[in-house]
Amino acid sequence: MNSLTAALEFVESVNNEETPDGISKRIAELGQSFGFTSFCLAAIPEAGASFDGSIMLSGWRAEWQQRYLDRDYVQNDPIVAKARTASRPFLWSSIARDRDLTSDEQQVLSEARNFEMYDGVCVPVRGLHGYQGMLTFGGPEVRLNEREISVLHLVGIYASNKVRELVGSSTTRPRHRLTPRELECLKWAAAGKTSWEISQILNISQHTADWYLASAARKLHASNRTHAVAEGFRFGLIR
């Protein structure tokens, strides 16, 4: 799967949606194309706070969602715990390899498997003013390469921003116009090119390519390069 093509197709489909339900359908379709059977897009609540009210879009089975909320599983969910500090997408299966899980954490993952969520991927979402969110997909098996994970990373950021925009939580547009060179570098970054590759394509130094991308990110109020690319799609700068 070509990462840029997949991202563009998702962005185009979401841009035609005017309701969160429509976006939910698009996320579910994309997840299914990767073999996932469920998803959840949510803000990450503060430690000790309830997960109820944090869910923006849910593709969970109703029985699992009700159990998760009733038993306050967010307090012992190792996926949520790691999403609070992670900057890159991670597989659920990597959590057990990274550290020893408590019995309560193991129970959450064990019960998820009863609902055919044996493994999955979680995409942390970072925003302005300390906002933290996540898009998590679950299913029977996960086989993703790095480009596909990059697609889901971009999708998570874009979908989160789009839903928040629809409900009136994020309407800030760039206050400063991107220069042609900044936009050019951003478009190549969206195509999956590294700073070194961009420098070779544009005949500039790698340091200069990094500088243009960092400047574009600041103007787009983005926390990192992937976030900047997602915002570029959201504002129609990348097509």
Steps between C-alpha positions, in 0.01 A plus 500: 500500500645840402503723809432826316218347294334349807529827691364704211206265448411517868531879514287540189230270638497674839487845342171399341353414839315761702424297812705297751294193406618533142862518613443199724388300198812601306732403786325163531542439125868588513552279804333209326735542204785431744321203655371674814152434637468787748625849577465780750587868461516677834660767711724359771352586839719611787615228739210399724234658275224302331520399133132573456477829312849463351386278214456698179432214257454134585521192287505273804237234551232637731553225757872574529452874522241463775724264697801727452310799635313320777818344638706816446762304308672819386672513839681172427519501122870470408425630149367829636788520747758470222307738271545773761876505443547352151566723201480229234242228427560172679363146485306368797720191498807716563372603843554161662851490354587845634412438864331262742126552514301501822220248544244778444669605175515141383129463572411795275693352209365152571140615497559697180599171337155365589369760255742396222752772577811285529737770385485850362674828440467824692567842347572772757373846403663816634344844465535853625462598865594152620220315320551123493292254302530163331362292218519131573418210268448140614458169325600136478852559365728790413733494202612852424813634336649840584326679214161365605564608858587846366166508318314420822703763685394765252141374498481518879616860515283609207185325623541636852545857376210468257258373763605768748453758227149373427400526865658842533804406706767587247441769242839675500634556151860590419567865578800511265512384141751229418772599257524307172812320628340409833199361317720311256691334786174419678358332191812287459480407870139393439631276222714323758834662416762554770676833551804366317289385205323836488836677500612295200177559310501877559879542486522649848681388814337257742523767770308743277232237428461444875473875553224539239304209648538636854384843383197347326414308818512819709270682258256208504506480882625142465693310766710297255554425132224241470258738672605775255426272204157416646424870545617564144239251379234645732548855368515388139867594457588147389283339235 
